[in-house]
Amino acid sequence: MMAFGTVQILPAQTATNRLISQAEDCDAKACDAVEADCGCEKGDCCCFAWGTDWSINVGAGIRTSYNAHDSGNPGNGAAIQDFNLNNARIYLNGQGHDRIGFEFNTDINNAQGFMDNHNGSPFGTTELGEMRVLDAILKFDLGCNAHIWFGRFLPPSDRSNLSGPFYLNAWNFPFVQLGYNNIFQGRDDGVALWGERGGGRFKWSVGLFDGENLGGRDVAGQPGVDNLEVAARVTLNLLDPEPGYYNSSTYYGEKDILAIGLAVQHRSAALATSDSTNWNVDVLFEKALGNCGVLTLEGAYYEYNDNFGSGPSGPVLNPVTGGTRQGDSHFLLASYLLPREVCLAGYPGKWQVMARYQEYNHDAGVPVAEQWDLQLNYIMFGHDARLSAVWSELDTTSGSAGSLSNTFTLGAQVQF
C-alpha cells in the first residue's frame, strides 16, 4: 500500500548466510508433494538459503494542511486558523528470504491530532512532533496463500482503517470509525493469520491483540484479568481482486471494484464491568465509465457495544463528538473523477468531486453527531500526489442552537 524506492543490499559472504540445518538431507520431492497437495507452486521448502537476495525498500509520505475553524476560538467568537502537519511517515520494508520479511514505519506523535490511544491510555509522550513507531511487523509466508504476522500493525477491521489516511478517498478520516480500539493510528500489538484466494477475490484474517488498553489488570478500577482481543475480517471481491492484507478506498479507475467486507472484534472483561464487542460491514463500488470518468460509491455501518461498562474515568468516549463510544454509526460517500486531464501550474492531473455524510448515534452523552464533507481533489499521481479542498459541517447536538461548527481545509499529500 506504499510506494517505495528499492535499495538492494547483498550479503558479504553468501555461503555464511545459509542455514545448513537439514539442507544436505532434505527430501525435495516430499516437499514438492506437500505443496502440490495445497494447490501451491512447487518450491524448495527444505533447503532454506538465507540472505541470498536481501532487499530493503525505502519510502516516505507527508500530509499537510491549512485549516480554518469557525468556532475554534470560543473566547472571542473568532475563527481559528492553523497550518497542520497531519502525517510525516518513513517507510521501511525488506526481505531476508522470499518467505520472511519485515515492515517498519514511523509517524509523528500527534498524527491527525491524536497523540495516544484515543481512549486515554498513556502511550508515548506528549511531545507533539516526536517520531514514534507506527508499524513493526515480522512477516512469514506459510505457503498455500497463507501468512502470519507478528508485532504492531492494523488489526483486522474496516476498509477505512486498512486504507489509512494516505489511501482514503476523503481527506479526513471518518470519525464514525473511531470506536475501534487502537494504540496509535489504528494499530495494536498482536499476531494475525491471514490469506487469500483467487488472487485476492476472497480474503480472510483473524488475530489476537492487546485490545482495549484501559483493560489491563495494573490499571486501578479494572478487572483482575487481562484478556486478549479476538479480531477477524472477511472480504469478498465480486469484480477485480484486491491482493494483499491492505486495501484502498479508491483506485482511481485502475480497478473495477465491488467489495463487501465484514469485521468483528471482541474482548471479554474489557472494561471494569463488561465485555466489549465491535463489528462493522463495509461496501465499496468503483467503476471506470465509458467516458473514462470514475464513479465511486462507499458505505459502512458500525456497531460498538461496551455493555454500558466503564473504565477508571467513566465510559469510553468518541474523541471527536464527546459522546460515548457505545452506539452505532455509519457513513455514505460518493465521488466522481472527471475524465479529462488538465494541467494546473504545469502539473498534469484530473479533478475529482466528493460528498460524504457521517452519523454517530451515541447511547449516552451527545445523542447524535452528524457531519457533511464536500471535497474537491486534484489527482496528479493517484495516492502519491494529490491536492484537496474540503468544507465540513459538524453538528454534535442534533441541530440545537450553536451546535454547528464549520471547517475549511486545504490539504496536500505526497509519498514515494
Number of C-alpha atoms within 10 A of each C-alpha: 14 18 15 16 13 14 12 11 14 12 15 10 10 13 13 12 14 15 13 14 11 11 15 9 10 15 14 16 14 12 16 17 14 14 18 14 11 12 12 14 11 17 15 14 19 18 19 16 20 20 22 18 15 17 19 18 16 19 17 19 19 19 23 17 19 15 18 17 18 17 18 16 12 10 7 8 10 12 14 14 16 11 13 15 18 21 22 19 21 20 22 21 19 21 18 19 17 16 14 15 19 19 19 19 19 18 24 23 26 23 23 17 13 15 24 20 21 23 23 16 15 14 14 16 12 12 11 13 14 14 17 18 17 24 23 19 21 17 19 18 17 14 17 16 17 15 19 18 20 18 20 22 28 24 30 27 27 26 29 21 25 21 18 18 23 23 22 21 26 25 24 15 16 19 20 26 27 22 25 26 26 24 25 25 25 21 21 24 20 21 19 23 18 22 23 23 15 12 14 19 17 20 23 21 22 21 21 23 24 20 28 26 21 26 28 21 15 12 15 13 17 20 19 14 14 21 19 20 21 21 23 21 23 21 23 20 21 14 15 15 21 22 16 13 17 16 18 21 25 26 20 24 18 13 16 22 24 18 22 19 21 21 23 22 25 21 24 16 22 28 28 22 15 18 16 22 21 22 22 23 21 20 22 20 20 25 21 20 13 8 9 13 17 23 20 23 20 21 19 23 20 23 22 24 19 23 13 19 18 20 21 14 10 12 19 24 21 22 16 13 22 16 24 24 29 26 21 22 25 22 22 16 18 18 22 20 23 16 16 11 12 14 10 11 6 7 12 13 20 22 19 21 16 19 18 21 18 21 22 29 20 22 17 16 14 17 17 21 24 23 21 18 21 17 23 21 23 22 21 20 15 17 24 17 19 20 19 20 18 20 17 19 17 21 20 23 18 14 13 9 8 10 13 17 15 18 19 19 21 19 22 19 20 18 21 16
